[in-house]
Amino acid sequence: MQLEKIGSQQFFVMALLYTVGNAILLIPHPVIKFAKQDAWISSLFALLFGLFLVYIYLKIYSFFPGYTYTQILEHTFGLFFGKLLAIFTLVSFHLLLLIVIIRGFADFIVAHLLNETPVRAIIVLLFITMAYAVKQGMEVIARTAQILVPIAIFFFLFSMIFLLKEGSIENFLPVTVNGWIPIVRGAIPNLGFPFMDVFVLVILFNYVTPREKLGKSLYLGVFIGGMMVVIAIFYSIFVLGVEYSATKIYIPYVLGAQIKIGDFIQRVEVIIASIWIISTFIKICIILLTLVIGTKHVFRTKGYRIFVLPTALLAISLLDVFIADRSYWDIVEKIWPFYASIFTVIIPIVVLLINGVKKVINGKEST
């Protein structure tokens, strides 16, 4: 059965919300903790590197238009090792990424919105909603993203406009006083979330139409989503200062408490939370969708929906094994960027180099 197709504009919206995802609430804290008042520079560096990764992924796809990522690996490393590497990537990257993001989502909901609700109940409800959305198919997720993205952007712009008068430019001074090492260190967690995660979208390349607009949609979605994260970090320092921002985990959520419109609209943290909930939900759905589509490609089955429920149940069962309590913060800051680079940087660069050399050799032979 042929999978649905999604338009380039729909893919742009999916890429934008996917990039914003959990990063807009999760990442400002560790970046500011390491880079201090220069955290916004760290985030810009991370964005530039993220766009470089997009270039690598699109370049690989240009070598194999119409191929799935599994087929590209099989062509590069041979049928057996290529398929084995594809399975390893799906289990060790996609599945683990899904688990990490869901645990972070549930912990935030319990800590700040539904204090009396067991975290397990939030996780189960999220999995039910996510599995239902993926069962409906790629087009439904894309259309949902199209509906939700104007709401998220409106709330984001609303927050930034009304926070302008609350900040102080002195919070950014002096610039680069601690040198460039803290700036580079601050960029590392921002690379892990969200820019290395963009690799997940590679599985959807084949389903974007027209194919000629794939690159533009992806670049633009990642750039705008990445800039929203940069701005969130900038405003955290601008309004709340370095010392306070470095000690609070969900610092952009705290920004909502600073919004005041006269005496009748105050403490609108729910606006910040709404942006994060919308983008994170779309991101979780996309990860599960690519996970089951990738599984379909590996085993060459007719459809992917048969894998949705088993995959969701597997993720629930593994969640407490991999993510205990709040140890995922150590994963975000110290482990994930280096671990994810195996799948999102090293393997794609190796694939690009091998096939680039093959293309050059074949070109010489043909002449």
N, C-alpha and C positions, 0 to 999 in steps of 0.2 A: 504494500500500500504506500502510495506517494505521500510524503509529508506535506503539510501546508507550506505555502510561500508567504513571506512577509515583505512589505514594501520597504524601500530604502529609508523613507521617513519614519516608519515604524521601528526600523532597526536603530536609527539615530536616537529615538526616544528611549528605547530599551538600553542602549549603550550609555546614555546620559544618566538614567536612574540607576543603572547597575554600578556606574562609577561612583556616584554619590553614595548609594547604598548605606552600609553601616559606617563608612569612613567619616562622614560629616559629623557624627557624634563621638565616634570612637578615637579617631586619630589626633585631634588637636592636643589632648593631654600628653601623650608620650612625646610628640614632636616638640611641644613647648618645654617639657621637662628637660630635654636634652639640649635644645638650641636656644632656649630662653627667648629674648626679644627678637632674635633672628629666625624664629621658627617659620615665619612666612617665606623667607628665602629658602629654607630647607624644603618647604612644600613646593615651591616653584621648581627647584632642582628635580624633585621627585616627579613632577608633572612632565618636565622635559624628557626624563628617562622613560616615563610611561609612553610618551608619543614615539620614542625610539623603538620601544617594544612593539607598538602598533605597526610601525614600518616593517619590522622583522616578520611579523605574522602575515601581513599583506604580501610581502615579497615571497614568502614560502608559497602562499596560495597562488601567486602569479605563475609559479613554476608548474602548478598542478590544478589548473582551473577545473572545477567540477568534481574534484576528488574530495573525499572525506579525510579528516585528520588521520584516522586509522589507515586508510589506503596510502596516505603520504608516508606514514611510518613504515608500512609494509614495503613500499617501493624503495625506501631509503635503506632499511636495515634487513630486508628479506621478510618473507611471509611469516615465519615462526617468530623471529625476534621482534619484528614490527608489531605483530598482534600482542605479544607478551608485554611490550612497552606500552601499548595502548591500554591494556588492562591495568597495568601498574599505575599509569597516570590517572585513570578514572577512580581507582580505589584509594590511592595514596594522596591524590591532590583534590579532585572534585568532591569526593565523599567527605574527606576530612575538612575541607573548606566549608561545606554545608553544615557540618556538625559544629564547627567553631562559631560561625555566624549565628546559627540558631540559638546556641547557648548564650551568646552575648545579647541577642534580642530578648530572650526570655528573662535574663537577669535584670536588664534595664526596666522592663515592664513591671516586674515584681518590686524592684527597688523604688521606683518613682511614680508608678501609676496605679498598680493593683497590689498594695502592700500585703493584704491578707490572703492573697491567692497563692497556692502552692506552685512553685516553678514548674513542676511536672505537669500540672494542668495546663499551663500556658503553652508548654512545648507540645503536648498532645493536640490541643486546639489548633496550634499553628501548623502542625503536620497535616491535620485533616484538611484545613483550608488550602494549604500549599498543594497537597496531592490532588484535591479536587480541581484546582486551577490548571495544573499540568495535564490532568486527564482530559480537560476540555481542549487542550491543544495550544500550539504556538501562536496561532492567530488570535485566540482569546486573550492570551497574556499580552500580546503586542497591542491589541485594542484597549485593554485595561490600562496599559502604560500610557497610551495616548490620552486617555481620559484623565489620568491622575497627574501627569506631568505639569499641566498648567496650574493645578492647585498647589503642587510643591513649589514651583517657581514663584507663584504669587506670594505664598507665605514667606519664602526666602527673601524676596525683595522687600516685602512689608517689614520684616524684622530688621533688615539692614538699614532701611531708610530711617526708621524710628529709633535706631540705636546710635545714629550719627552724633547726636547732641550729647550722648552719655560718655563719649570716649575722650582720650587724651593722647595726642601724638607723642608726648614725652615718654610714653610707655615703651617706645621703640628705640630710645636712645640709651647709651651710644650704640651705633651699628657696628657689628662684627668685632666688638671689643674683646671677645674671647677667642678670636681666631676662627679658622674655617673648619677645624676638626669637629667642634660641637654642631656646626651647621650640617656637615656631612652625616654625622651620627644621627641627627634629628630627622634627616631625610629617609633613613633606612626603614623605620616602621611605616612611613607614608608610602614607600615603594611597595611594601608587602600588602597594605590596604590603602588604596584600591587598585594600584596600577599593575601589579603582577597578576591580580585576579582577572584582568581583562582577557587573559589567555583563554578563559572559559568560553568566551564568545566565538572563538575560532570554529567550534563545532557548528555554529549557526551560519557560517559564511555561505554554504551551499544553498541556503534557503532564502537568501536575500535577492530581491529583484527590483530594478534591473541590476545586473552584476557590476556594470560600469560605475555605479554610484555607491558601491559597498565601501570603498576606501574613504570617500568624503564623509559618509554617514558615521563611520567609526571614528575617524579623526575628530570630527566636530563633537560627537557625543562624549568622547573621553576628555577632550579639551574643556568643554563647558562644565562637565561634571567635576573635573579636576580643579577648575577655577573656583567652583563653589566651595570645595574643601579648603583651598588656599584662603578664600575670603572668610570662611568660618574661623580659621586659625588667626587670621589678621584681626578680626573683630574680637576674638577672645582676649588677645593682648591689648587691643585698643581700648576696650571697655573695662576689663577686669584686672588688667596688669599681669605681669609675668609671674610673680610669686603666687598669687591666688590661682591663676590658671594652671600652674604646674602641679598644684596639689589636689585639684578637683578632677575626678575621672571623666564625667560627662559635662565638660565645661560649656559647650554650646547650649546645652539645655538650661544651664544656669543663666545664660544670657537673656533668656525669655523673661526672667524676673526683673530685668532692668528696663524693659519696655514700659513706658508710661505715656498715655495719651490723655492729657488733662487729669481729672480726678475720677474718671469713670471707667477707664480701661487700664488695668495694671496686671502685672504678673501673668503674662500670657505664654508661659512655658509650653503649653499645649501646642502652640504654633510650631515651635522648634521640634517638638516630639512628632508632630504630624508629618513634617518633611521627612524625618528619619524613618518613621513607620512605613510611609508610602514607598520610599526608595528601597528600604531593606526588604520589604515583602516582595517587591518585583525582583530584587536580586536573588532572594532565596528561591523563588519560582524558576528563574532562569538557570540557576545552578542545578536544581533537580531536573529540569527539562534537558539540559545538555548532558547530564549524567545518564539519563535513560536513553537519549538519542545515541550517545556514544556507545552504550551497551548494545543497542540495536545494530550499530555499525560493526562492532566486534564480532557478534554472533550471527550477523546477516539475517536477522529475522524480518518479517514483513512489517511489523509495527513496533512502536515503543511503549504504548500504554500498558502493556502487560507487565512491564518492569516497574511501573510507578509505585504501586502498593508495596511490593517486596523491598524496594530500595528505601522507601520512607520508613518502613518497619526496621530495616537494618540500621538506618541512621539513628533512630530512637534507641535501639538496643546498645549501640556503640557510644552513645553520647556521654554517659557517665564513665566509660572506660578511658576515653581520651581527654575529656574536659571535666576535671573535678573542682568543685567550688569555683574560686575565682582565679585559678591557675592559668586561665586563658589569657590573662593580662601579661603574664610572662611570655606566653606564646606570641602575642601580638608584638611585644617590644623586642624580644631577644631571639626567638626561634623562627617564627613564621617567615620573615623576609628571606632568610638564608635557606630554609627548607624549600620554600616555594620557588626559589631561583633555579633549583634543579629542573623543574618541569616547565617553568615559564621563561627562563633565560638560557640556561646551558643547553638543554635538549633542542629547543628551536634554533639556536645559533649553529649547533652541530649539523642539524638537518639542512639549514640554509647553506652552510659551507660545503657539505658533501654534494648536494645537488647543484650548487654553483660550479664546483670543480667538474662534475659530470657534464654540465652544459658546455663548459669551455672545451673539454676534451672531445665531446661529440661534435662541437662546432668545427674543431680543427680537423677531425677525421672526415667530415663531410666536404671540406675544401681540398 
